[in-house]
Amino acid sequence: MSIQYVFNDDFPLLRVKASGKDDDLEDVQNYGIAIIQSAVSSGCTLVLCDETDLEYTLGTFDTYQAATFLAEHAPKISKTAIVCKLQHMSDAAFWETVAVNRGLQVKVFKSLQEAEGWLREN
């Protein structure tokens, strides 16, 4: 099952609700590009991805590749928060580290409230 997602423009915040399974690197990259394109076309500079219904199944190398790919393509989004299941925090934290080391302003959270608070800072 691939990644399904829905966008909700709550300017300046783009809300993304994702579900399914991230079992294919190309699918993950397409999901990331779709988020970037939606944020840019709507003028949103903040992105909140609710991935609590998304199963993370990519291996370590593909996770690294996905973060690197998105860092190369996401220069216009100022802040992105990702909320995931507790069981996926280790994989999400690794993805976050790779992405932040390549210039993205992204952070992973366990709750939507924490994520929204971080996005609304300054």
Rosetta blueprint (number, residue, H / E / L):
1 M L
2 S L
3 I L
4 Q E
5 Y E
6 V E
7 F E
8 N E
9 D E
10 D E
11 F L
12 P L
13 L E
14 L E
15 R E
16 V E
17 K E
18 A E
19 S E
20 G E
21 K E
22 D E
23 D L
24 D L
25 L H
26 E H
27 D H
28 V H
29 Q H
30 N H
31 Y H
32 G H
33 I H
34 A H
35 I H
36 I H
37 Q H
38 S H
39 A H
40 V H
41 S H
42 S H
43 G L
44 C L
45 T L
46 L E
47 V E
48 L E
49 C E
50 D E
51 E E
52 T E
53 D E
54 L E
55 E E
56 Y E
57 T L
58 L L
59 G L
60 T H
61 F H
62 D H
63 T H
64 Y H
65 Q H
66 A H
67 A H
68 T H
69 F H
70 L H
71 A H
72 E H
73 H H
74 A L
75 P L
76 K L
77 I L
78 S L
79 K E
80 T E
81 A E
82 I E
83 V E
84 C L
85 K L
86 L H
87 Q H
88 H H
89 M H
90 S H
91 D H
92 A H
93 A H
94 F H
95 W H
96 E H
97 T H
98 V H
99 A H
100 V H
101 N H
102 R L
103 G L
104 L L
105 Q L
106 V E
107 K E
108 V E
109 F E
110 K L
111 S L
112 L H
113 Q H
114 E H
115 A H
116 E H
117 G H
118 W H
119 L H
120 R H
121 E L
122 N L
